[in-house]
């Protein structure tokens, strides 16, 4: 595997392998020296055309823990703001010695273009492209689910029979798209909940059960409920009457949280709109995995960078 662009490219064996390698990477957090020499002498570039905090810092931390040299490139204040193209920017970075480029871009398909246009030879990791996909977020979500369900005996396991309800702005969510395909590959039963105005075209062809009402989906007694952020910055139309109405109909309120089975996990990719899609009592409970997801994101991204960069070197050798 040279690139990670979409979770659709991962079969069950490849997905489980990434999760298993992430378990090994997570074990380094318990060491006095939390670094591995696996990518010493390699250069990882974070190429971010969109603002990000969690994802950018997570990839930076992952690369540094693998002993790679890290260059973080922000489009703001750079030559991109002066009109430089994606092609020219990427070629400049490769000329600086980039072995892997982690790219976040507002245009769907940007990562795929970078990987397959023939401009560069570096490995590409999609850190979110438009409303298309965000594969490492889905992998860290699956890793978190697997750890909570199987504990220390998680290695080698998938998510067969796990019921996951994903709620919110499916239309604009690259997190939802990546999760749908990865969770289905791992054997999970996926339920999507959104107002009809926030359900994308073609959703009936996805490997999911679609609900218009949250309470109908929660009646399935899910193992996990994943709340999605309402993406105000992408909304130029009125997709629902008001935020208060959205919270009442599709939010994980304190009342809905209290009615969930005692072992149901509450997930959120962050950042959260408290009081809109999720109540604070749910976000701050012991059943919330929000902070675990942040921690696990570093382990997953270490695994992805290691498998892409070191794996390509092994194939060449």
Number of C-alpha atoms within 10 A of each C-alpha: 14 19 23 24 25 24 22 17 14 19 13 14 12 12 20 22 16 22 27 19 18 25 20 15 24 20 11 15 14 8 9 7 9 14 16 16 11 17 20 14 10 18 23 27 27 25 21 22 19 16 14 12 8 15 21 19 14 20 27 23 18 25 30 21 23 21 18 22 17 19 17 15 17 18 17 13 9 12 13 15 12 10 8 12 12 15 14 13 17 20 18 13 21 19 10 12 14 23 25 24 28 23 24 26 21 15 14 16 17 19 26 17 13 23 21 12 9 9 14 19 15 24 21 26 28 24 26 31 23 19 20 22 26 26 28 27 25 26 26 26 28 25 28 23 23 20 18 17 16 13 11 10 10 18 18 10 15 23 21 13 12 19 19 28 26 25 27 25 25 25 20 20 23 22 23 28 22 22 26 24 23 25 27 19 22 21 15 20 21 24 22 24 25 23 20 15 13 17 20 14 8 7 14 11 8 13 15 19 15 19 18 18 16 22 14 11 22 21 11 12 18 20 22 24 24 23 25 25 23 20 13 9 6 11 10 7 7 8 13 13 8 10 14 13 12 18 17 14 17 21 24 28 21 15 11 14 21 12 12 18 14 11 13 17 24 24 27 22 21 14 12 18 14 17 17 20 26 25 20 16 17 21 22 13 13 10 16 20 24 22 15 15 23 19 16 25 28 26 29 32 26 28 24 25 28 21 19 20 23 17 15 17 11 9 9 7 6
